[in-house]
Amino acid sequence: MSGAPERWDGLTETLLIVAARRAHLVETIRPALDRVQWVVCDRFADSTLAYQGYGKDVSLETLAALHRLIAGDFAPDLTLILDLPVEDGFNRIQKRPGGKNRFERMDRAFHERVRGGFLDVAAREPRRCVVIDARQEPAVVAAEIMRTIDTHLRSKSGHPADV
C-alpha cells in the first residue's frame, strides 16, 4: 500500500484489505482449491490480525467477525511466519533499492506490536503456524520452509510432499 503512513485509520485500512481479500478468495483461491491445486498466499487473516489488530489497535473481535463474514470458517492448512527482529528488518529495508512502502515507513513501536502479534498468533495456533527464524541465510530459510511443508503434508497424507 502506498501513501503516507497516516493515510487511513485502522478500521478504514482493515475494510479495504478485507474487501480485497474477499475478491482474492472468490476469484483465485477457491477456484484453485476446487481444482485441487496448491495455493500459496503471502498475506492472509493472520497478517490483518498482526498489522491492523495488534499494530493499529482494531479490535480482534471485529477482525474475527469480518473474517467470518468474508470467509466463513476458511483457514489455511499451514502458515509460515518468517520472524525477524524489527531492527534487522529496518536494516534490510535500508539496503533495498527503491523507496519504502507505507507500512515500512511506520514507526518502530508499530513494527514491534506487529511482530508480537504474529508471535502471539503462532503461540495460540501451534498446529497450523510454524515460526521460522528469518535471520538465517536465505538458503537456510528456504530449506527450512521446504522441510516444514514436507513434514506438514506428510502428516496429512502419510507420503512425502513432491515440492
TAFEN-V780573 format. One record per run of one state. SS is the DSSP state (2 for helix, 1 for strand, 0 for the rest). FROM is the first residue (numbers start at 1). TO is the last residue. If there is no record, write none. Layout:
ss	from	to
SS	FROM	TO
SS	FROM	TO
//
This chain:
ss	from	to
0	1	9
2	10	34
0	35	44
2	45	55
0	56	59
2	60	71
0	72	78
1	79	83
0	84	85
2	86	95
0	96	107
2	108	124
0	125	128
1	129	133
0	134	137
2	138	157
0	158	163
//
